[in-house]
Every structure is written in structure tokens, then in C-alpha cells.
Amino acid sequence: MQLNAACTSGTSPTSKRTRPDFHLFSDVPNPTVYLLTPYSKVACAWVGEHIPDDAMWFGSSIVVEHRYAAALVAQIQRDGLVVRG
């Protein structure tokens, strides 16, 4: 598993959640893939527990096929984390 720079730098958000734990990004209207970026230490721990070691990464973001994005975001939210898009 690759680690995001925010996961190791100690710059995670405070407990008041002033920033989301994850950011889901795509720059086109009908994307084939999304980029899911963990920002908080809690998000990095979640990635370590739930994302397979052979997942595709683009920089510090996980590449997620569009058909899996909704279910992945739903699971993250069920586990109490915040995702912004």
C-alpha cells in the first residue's frame, strides 16, 4: 500500500472535522474513473484496512472505476467518515 503525504505529515484535520476525510474527484461529466484521496489519519487507516494492496494508485489517490464509486463512498460513510466530491 502506498501512503499519501497527508497521512504521514501529521497535517490531518482536527477532531472538529474542518476538512473531509476523503475527496472524490473527477474532472469530466461522465467519468470512467474517479480519484479517491485520503486526507486524515483516520482515512489512511481506513484505506489500510479496506483497500487491497494491489489497488491502482495515481499519486496519492486511489483510482476507482465509476461502477464501484457509489458503493465505496457508501461504505466509507457507513464507517463514519466524510467524503466530499
N, C-alpha and C positions, 0 to 999 in steps of 0.2 A: 504494500500500500504506500502511495506517495502522500507526503504531508503538505498541506497548504502552509504558506508562510505565516498566515494569521494564526494558525494552530500552534505554531512553535514560538512566535514572537512575544507572546504574553499580551497582545493587544485585543483580547477578546472583550466583548461588551460587558457592562456591569450587570448585576442581577436584576436591574430595573428594565432590562431588555430595551435599551435605547436603539439598538440595531437588531436586525433579524439574525437568526442562527444560520440560515441558508439564503442564497439568492439563486433563483431560477431564471436563466437568461436565454433569449433567442432574439436575433435581430431581423427576422423575417416574419411576415404574417402567418404563413402555414409552414412551420419548420419541420424538418425531418429529424433534427436532434436539438436537444437543449443542453445547456451547461449548468450544472448544479454546483455551486461553490459554497463550501462550509466556511463560516466566519468565526464562530465562537468555539471555545474549547469543548463545550457540550456537543456541538455539531461534529467536531472532529472525532470525538469518542463514538458518536452515533455511526459515523462512517466506518470506523474501525470494527464495529460490531455487525453492521448490516450490509456493507458493500463488499462484494467479493474481491479478492486480491488481484484477479485478472481483469478488473474493470478498466475501461479505457479512460484515460485522463488527457485533458488538454490544458497544459499549465497546471494551475491549482484547482481546476474544475473537473468534475466527473461528467463524462459525455453520456447523456441519457436519450435513448430513442424516444420519439414522440409517443409511441404506443404504450410506453411504460411510465411516462412522466406523471400522469394524474395519480396512478396508484402509488408511486413513490412519494409524491407530495402528501397524499392522504396518510400514508404510514408515518411519515415524519411528523405531521400534525397530530396524529393519534398518540404519538410518543411525547407530545407536549412541547415540541419545538416550533419555531416560527419560520415560515418560508415567505419571502417576498419575490415578486416577479416583475 
